[in-house]
Structures are given as C-alpha cells and as structure tokens.
Amino acid sequence: MNLIEIRKATIADLKELQKISIQTFTATYAAVNTPENITNYIEKNFNAVQLTTELNNPNSFFYVAISKSEIVGYLKINIGDAQTENINKNALEIHRIYVLQTFHGKNIGQLLLNEVKKIAQRTGVDYIWLGVWEENHRAIRFYTKNGFVVFDKHIFTLGNDEQIDLMMQFQIQQQ
C-alpha cells in the first residue's frame, strides 16, 4: 500500500507547487477555455513571485501531499484577510486543492480535505467555504459527497471570459 504523507509546505517547495499548479490548471481547464486565457491566468497566478507572496502570507497555508517522496498534490487555505471573498472573518477558505491527474482516484483529494476539516476544528472557525466552477462537475460531486452545500454564486474572470463559480460551504460542528 502506498502511504501518502501530508505536511505543511515551505518556500523550498515553490518549484513543485508551481509545476503542480500549471499542470493541474491546464489539465482541468484548457479544453474549455482559450489558450490565451489559460496562458495569461497561469502567468499571472502561478509565477514564482506570486506563489512566493502567497507562501509568505501569514493568513495563507499550503500543505503538500507526498507519495514516494514526490509531491503529487497540494492544498491552499486562507483565513482572515487572505480570503478571496470577504464573507466571514471566522471562516476558512479552501483556495486550491490541486492533485496531479495521474494521481486522481487515489484518495489524495480526500486526504487533503480531511486535513482542512481537522484544521477547521482546531482553529474554531464557523465553516469552510470555497468557490468551484459550475462546469467542474467532478469537483462539485466530490465536495457535495463531503457535506458541502451551495450557498451563493460569484463571477470568476478568466482572461476575457466571465464564468460562474458556485460558492459552497461546510458547517463545522464544534465539540
């Protein structure tokens, strides 16, 4: 059995995070968006300076999933003013769960989501929320299966294309 280790990411993981971001974003969205919009998004959001800024933000946290000493996916969560929407300060946002396509179906996304739920319990937030593209049916099924419900929608702009993200949340039951 292949064990997956999850650990907090550091700046030393920058190149791997960048590689996974580009590969995952491209694999998920390239077939249904223009090459220009994909390229521009990647250049703006996954360049070394931008990812370094995110890694150094005290209200953003990255966790990597490692299989056989290879980083195969990662999780980015935001709290406080790092959240991409100002919904509730006592919430935690899942900004990204990215898993390399060759590792889909191997429970890595579930392990990363379980990590978020543990962090949410420890930090005492009211709920976890995220935005997911309304056409990303695989992700919507995954989050729904894990107890997330749609509570709103917002516009996500990819280059010159306005798309609808479903905003989903998971209520935390504090013990």
N, C-alpha and C positions, 0 to 999 in steps of 0.2 A: 504494500500500500504506500502510496506517495503522500507524505505528510506536507502540509502547507504551513509555513511559518508566517505569522503576521507581526510586523514590527513597525515602530514609528520611523518614518523616512527622515533622512538628513540631507544636507546640501550635497553630500557625496553621491547621492542617488540621482542627482539632477539629469545626467545624460540618459539614464534608464527611464526616468519619468517622462522625459521629452520624447524618447523613442516610442514608448507605450502610448502616450497621448496622440502622437501623429498617426501611428498605425491604427489605433482603435477608432479615432475620429474619422479617418479616411475610410476604413472598412465599414463603418456604420452609416456614413452619410454621403459618400462620394457618388454612389449610384443614383441618388435622387436630388442632387444639387449640382450647380455648375462648377466646373473645375476652378474658375476664378474665385468663386465664393469660398470653396474649400481651401484653396491656397491662401487667400487673404486671411481667413479665420485662423489657420494654422500659424501663419507668420506673425499675426498679432498676439495670439493667446499662448502659443507653445514655444516661443523663442526663449533663449537662456535667461535673458534679463527679466522677462515677465515671470517665468517659473521661479527664479531666484527670489524675486519680490514676494511671490505667494508663499514660498517656503519660509521666508523670514518674517512673515506677518504673524504676530503673536496670537491672532484670533483665527488662524487657519492651521489645520493639522493634516498631515499626509501620513498614510500608513501603506506599506507595501506588502504584497503577498509574494512569498518566495517559495519556489519549487526547485529542489535540487540546486540550490544556490543561485538560481536565476529569478530575477524579478519578473513576474508574469502578470501582475495587475497592481492597481493601487486605488486608494480611496482618498478623497479630499473632503474635509468637513470644515465648515465655517461657523463661528459664533459671533455674537455681538455685531460690531460694525463691519465685519468682513463678509456678512451675508449679502448675497446679491440682490435681495429684496428686503426692505425694511418692514417686516411683518410683525415680529415679536422678538424683543431682545432676549426673552427666556426660551428661545428655541435653538435648535441646531440644524443647520442646512447641510444636506449631502450635496456637494457641488459636483463631484465626479465619482463614479465607480467605473473604472476602466479595466477591462480584462482582455488580454490578447486573445484574438479569435481562436487560435489553436488550443486555448485552454477553456473555451466555452463548454458548458456542460460538465465541468469538473468541480462544481460546488464552490468555486473561488469567490464569485459574487456574493453567494450566501454567507461565506465566512466573513467577508468584509462588511456586509450588512449587519451580521451578528455583532461585530466589533463596534459598529456605530451604536447599536442598541445598548451595549454594555457601557459605553462612554456616556450616553444619554442618561442612563440610570445613575451613574456615579456623579454626574455634574448637576443633576436635579432639574433639567430642562422640562418644560411642559410637553413639548413634542418635537419630532424630527420632521423636516419638510424637504421637498426637492421639486425641481421642475424637470419634466420629461416631455420630449417632443411627442405630439399627439399621434404621429405616424410610427413611433418606435414601439410597436405592439409587443415585441418580446420583453422590453424593459417594463412596460405597463403591466403585463401579466406577472412578471417577477415581483414588482412592488405590491400589486394587489394581493397576490398569494401570501405576501408577508405582512398583510394587515394595513397597508396604506390605502387611503381614500382620497379621491379628488375633492378639493375644496375651492379651487379657483382656476383661472387660466391667465396667461400673460403672453405678450408678444416677445418672441426671441428673434432678433435680426441676424441673419447670416448673410453678410455682404449686402446685396440689394434685395434680398428676399425676406419678407416678414413671415414668420412661422408661428404657430400656436404651440405653446408648452402647456401641458396640464400641470397644475400645481397639486402635489399630493402630500398628505401628512400622515404621521403615525403618532397616536397619542401615547404618552409614556405613563404607565401606571407606577407611581412611586410606592415603594414598600415601606 
